[in-house]
Amino acid sequence: MKRKGHLIQAVSEDGIACEMGIEPGDRLLEINGETVEDVFDYQYMIEEEYVEVLVAKPSGEEWLLEIDKDYEEDLGITFENGLMDEYRSCSNKCIFCFIDQMPKGMRETLYFKDDDSRLSFLQGNYVTLTNMSERDVERIIKYHLSPINISFQTTNPELRCRMLHNRFAGEALKKADRFFEAGIQMNGQIVLCKGFNDGEELDRSIRDLTRYLPHLQSVSVVPVGLSKFREGLEPLEPFTQEDAKYVLEQIHGWQEKIFPEYGLHFVHASDEWYILAGEKMPPEETYDGYLQLENGVGMIRLMLEEFEDALRQLEEPGALEGRILEGTYSSVTGKIAYPYIRRMADRIMERFPEISIHVYPVRNDFFGEKITVTGLLTGQDIIAQLKGQELGEILYLPENILRSGEQVLLDDITVRDLSGALQVKTDIVKSSGYDFVNAFIRRMDGKNI
């Protein structure tokens, strides 16, 4: 019977694998006589100075290669599946799950709910621990995979079972004890749902999670996202400005208790809370090195700091040479970030009067007006709301509205489609403040800050 193995997609020309005659299209079967389950097995097995690698050629012929190399030296192989295994899907039915709030008819990959601890390490995904077997826990400890990002939601076992609709959800929290005892670094997340895990329950969760300091480096508190597609789901209410102010008081109070002892602020409010409360973003030093950027914690503060630094760099002698200091441009953003994007655009126009920038906050008609983040904007909403508007010579689209590595938006409208529909040249701008400045104060040679 032909063994499947792991398909090799590419081989580095100057790597050991190439020297040994391994080629794209070959399949890795074993290392040191053992089957390779996934990328963590692979990385662990090839660390030694002597390894035996069994590969299968497309013809079915098997080669056993004896390799002498430096300790931890890589073989120079890229596999078709970066994880080298199937992704594990989520077994929960969380009351706050955004995938359950998506309309039908979108591309199939958008409906996949991952809950794979290996992706937590590789890609920063958050896992609930409910899908993690005892063997998974042992492998994480054995390979010392960290940080592991955990969606706690609450430390109240009964409430966690209810929120995740999983009777094992409360018991799963004990796996965090194992990681703490083994010295595995962790980051945590709490998706706050009004009337469920807020108020006293939030205080309880934060208090309980401080037991994992300093191995649990940070905990983010983010408000639940509510789309208009919630028919048949648990009724959830949006947070008000008063609610947001109270959440911030709780979080800031805990930061004041924790920081003197650990030198960490530990628990962080996502940017949405400050915007909803109408309060200023906290200073950079309170974010502990921006450990929770992917959860929207400190993204605006970091962008503003980078923007100011970019403007300062333009004041240096010769910094403006070769730059285009005139033109009319446009940019889109979600409503939540609009005041900050607008402010940065105004600063540029004040400094360079020949530059004109139109910033358009796009209302999310696709998912509903309660969804205000930029990353969930669709091509159809952008087209509908920008038609007939002054767009200038270039329309800048934020990178986070695109599918990773592609020029496609959530609703499968491509950047090219969007450009054609609006009859304007489009370009992509990354989320940093440096990129924002460089987009509108361009260099003719393409070299930027």
N, C-alpha and C positions, 0 to 999 in steps of 0.2 A: 504493500500500500504506500502510495506516494505521500510523504509528509509535507505539510503546508509551509511551515517556517515563516520567516519575516522577509518580505520582498525588499530588496535593496534598490533604492531609487537612484542614488548617485554615489560616486567614489572619488575622493580627493586625489588629484593627480600626484601630489607629493606625499601621500599617506602610505602607511604600512599595508593597508588592504590592497591598494593598487600594485604595490611591489609583489604581493603574493598572488596576483592574478585574479583577485575578486573584481567582478564587473557589475554594472547596473543590470538588473534582471535576474541576478543570482538570488538565492534565498538562504538566510541564516537559519540553520537547524539547531545547533547546539554550541555551547561554550563549555569546555572542560567536562564534556560528557553529560551536561545538564541542559534541559530545555529552558529557553529564555521566555519568561512570561511577558515581560514588558520592558520599557526603557530603563527602569530602575534596576531590574535584574541585569540587564546588559551592561550598564555603567559600573555596577558593582563587580561583575565577573571579569571585566577586561582590565581592572586596575593592576593586576599582578604583572610581574616582569616576564612570566612565561604563561602563555595560554594556548589551548588547543581549540581551534575553531573549525566547525563542520559546516560546510556550505553545499548547497545543491545547485548545479548548473541547470539552465533551461532544458537541457537534453535529459535531465534526470540523473546524470552522473554526480556522485558525491565526492567532495574533496575534504580530506582532513588535513588542516594546515597547522603546523607547529610554529608558533611565533614567539621570538625573543624581543623584548622591547623595554623601554624605560618604565618605571613604576608610574601608574596613572596616565601613561601616554595613550592617546586616542588612536583608533584604527583608521579614522578618516572615512567613515561610512554614514550615509544618510538613508534612512528608511522611508518607505512610502507612507507609512503611518507613524507619525512622530511619537505617539504613545506606545506603539508596538502592541496594541491590544484594543479591544472594543471599548468605547466609552460607556460608562455606567449611568443609567438614567435614574432619575429621582423617584423614590417610592412614596413620597409624601403628597398631600393635597393641601398645601398651605393656604390659609385664608387670604394671604397677601400676594400670592404668586402672580407676577405680571403676565406670564405666558398664558395663564387661564383667562386673562382679560384681553386677549388678542382676537380680532375677528377671523372668521374662516376665510380660506382662499389664498393665504399668503404662502411663501415658499416653505417647504416641509421642514427645513433645518431650523426655522424660527420657533417651531413647536417642541423641539427637543429640550427636555429638562435634564441637565447634567447634575450629578451629585457624586462626583468622583474625586476621592482624596488625592489622586495622582495629579489631576488637573489643578488642584489647589496649590500644589508645589510648583508645577510647570508654568501655569498661566495666571495664578493668583485668584482662581475661582474660590467662592465660599461654599463650604459643605456643611450639612446639618448633622453629620455623624450617624444618622439612622441607617445609612447604606454601607456602613463601614464594618466589616467582619473583624473577628478577633485576629485573623491572619493579617488583615490590612494594618491593624494597630501594631502588630509585632514587626511588620516590614518597615513601617514608618520609623519605629524606634531603632530597628536594626540598621537601616540605611541612614538614620538621623536626617530625615527629610524635614526641612523647615525653611521658612515658616509654614505652618498649616493654618489656613484661614477658615474660621468657624462661624457659621450663622447660629448664634445662640438664641436670639429672639427673646428668651426669658430663661431664668434659672429655676422657675417654679415648675416642677415636673408635670403636675396635672395641667397647668395652663399651657405648657409646651405641647403636650399631647393634643390638646384641643386646637391650638393654633396651627399645628402641622397635620392635624387629622391622622395621626399615627400613634398607636398605643405604645410603641416602643420609644417614642421621642424623649420622654423624661429620663428613662434608663440610659439612653445614649449619651447623656451629659457626662456620665462617669468616665467616658473615654478621654475627656479633657484632663481628668485626674491622672491618667496614665501618662499622657504627654508631659504634663507638668513634672511628674516624678522623674521622667527620663530626660528632662531638660530641653524638650523640644520647644522652639519658639513658636508662638501663636499670635494671630490677630483675630479680633472678634467683631461681630456685627449684630446690631439689634435693629430690625425693621419695626418701627413703632406704629402700632395700630390703636387708634383712639378707643378707649373703653376696654382694652384688653391688657396690653403689657405696658401701659403708661402709668403716670402717677406713682403710687406707692410700689407698684410692681417694678417699675423702672429703677427706683431706689434699691429695691431688694436685689435686682439683677446686678446692678453695678457693685453693690456691697459684696455679693457673693463672688463676683469675678475678680475682685481685688485680691482674693486668695491666691490667684495664679500669677501675681506679680513676682518677679519681673519677667518671667517667661512669656506671659501674655502681655505683649508690648503695647497694644492699643485696642480700643473698642470704639467703633463708630455707631452713632445713633442716627438713623435716617428715617424720614417719614414715608409711610406706605404710598406707593404710586397708584392712583385710581383712574383707570380708563373708563370710557363710557360703555364698555362691553362687559358688564358685571351681572347680567341677567342669570339668575340661578345660583349666584355665589353669595357667600356670607355678607350681609349688609355692613359696610364700613363707611364711617364719616370722615370727611377731610378735616384737617386741623385748622383752627382759626389763628389769628394773630395773637390773641390772648393765650391760647394753648402753646404757641411757639415760644412766647416770652417765658412761660412757666418751665418748659423743657430746658431752655437755656439757663435759667436760674438753677435748676437741678444739676445740670452738667457742670456749670462753673463752680458750684458749691463743692462737688466731688473733686474737681481739679485742684481746688485750694487745699483740700485735705490730703490728697495723694502726692502732689508735687514735692512738698518739703521732705518727704521720706524717701521717695524713689527717683526724684529728678525727672519724672515723666508726668505729663498731664493726663495720660492714660485714656480717659474717655473723651470723645470728641463729637461735637454736633456737626452734621453735614451743612454745607453752605445754604441749603434751602431754609433751614430754621432761622438763620439770621435775616434772610431776605423776607420771609413771611413775617417775622417779628418787627421788621423795619429797623434792625440794629446793624451797626458797622461790623465788618469782618474783623475778627481778632488779629493781633499782630502775629508775624511769622513765627516767632519763637514759641508760641503756644501749640504749634502743630507737631512738635517732636520729630522734625525731619520729614514731614509729609508722608507718614506711614499709610495713610488711608485715602490717597488721592483718587484711586479707582472708585471709591464710594462717594465721591463728591465732597470730600473733607479737605478744605484748603485749596481747592482748584482755583477759585477766584483770587484768593490772597496771593498765591504763587504767580498767577498770570499778571496781577497788578505789580508785583515786585519786579518781575522780568521786564514788564513794559517800562517801568521807571528806569531800570538799569539800561535798557536799550536806548532810551532817549538821552541818558547821560553819555553814553558812548558816542552818540551823534554830535556831541559838543566838542569832542576831541579834535585836534588839528588834522585836517585832511579827511575827516570821516564822511563828509558830504560829497567828496569828489567822485564823479562818475555816477551819481545818483539822479534819478528822475524826480524832480521836486515840483511837478505839476500834473494835473490830470483829475478826472472825475471817476470815482469808483463806487462800488456798493458791496454790502455784506449782509448776510442773514444770520439770525440767532434765535434761540428760543426766548420766550418772554422772561424767564427767570434771570437770564444773564444780560438782558438788554441794557439796563441802566449802566452796567460796567463797560460793556462794549461801546455804548454811546459816549461814555465819558472819555474813553481812550481815543476814540475817533475825534472828539472835540479837541482834545489836547494836541493831536497831530495837526489839525486844521488851524489852531491858534498859532502854532509854531511855524507852519508852512502854509500861508494863506492861499497859495496857488493850487493846493490840493483840496478836493472836495470829496467827502465820504458820506454816502447815504447808508444808514444802518436800518434794516427792516426787521422788527420782531415778528416772527411768524406764529400765528395762532394755530394750535394743533387741533384742526377739525377732524383729523383721521382718528385719533385716539380719544379726543375730547379735551375741552379747555382746561381741565384740571391737570393735564400733563403739560408741563411748561419747560422741561429740559430740552436743550438743543439736540442731544443725541437721538431723540425719538421723533425728529421731524421727518416728514415724508416728501418725496418729490412732488406729488400732486398738490400738497398744501403750499409748497414754495411757488410752484407755477401759478396756481390760482390767485395767490395774494400779491405776487410781484408783477403780474401782467399789467402793462400800462404805466408802471412806475419808472422813475428815472434811475437807470442802472449804470450809466456811464460806460466806460470802455471795458471794464472787467467786473464781473460779479464774483466775489470771493465766497466759497462754500467752506464751512468748518469741517475738518477732517473727520470728526466724530459722528457725522451723519452718514458716513459711508461704511459698507461692509468691509471688514479688515482685509487690506491688500487689494481691494477692488474699487472700481468706479461706479458702484451701484448703491442706491439708497434702500431703505427698509421695504418700500413698496415696489422694488425691482425697476424703478425708473433710473436710467443711467445718467451720469453727468452730461453725456453727449445729448441725450433726450432733452434734459432740462435746458441745456444751452440752446438747442434748436427751438424749443417751445418759446423761450424768452428772447430769442434773437440777440444773444449777447455772449461774448467770450467769457468762459468761466475758468476759475483757477481754484486750487485747494489750499487752504491755510491751516496749519497745525494750531494746536490750542495754546502754545506758549506766547507770552507777551513779546518775546523777540520776534517770533514769526509774524505777529500782528503788525509790528512796526515795519518789518522788511517787506510785507505785502504791499504797503502803500507808499513806502519810501524806497523804491526799488533801485537796485544797481543795474546798470546797463550790462555789466559783465557777469551778472548772476551771483556774484560773491556777496554774502551778507554777514551780518553780525553773528 
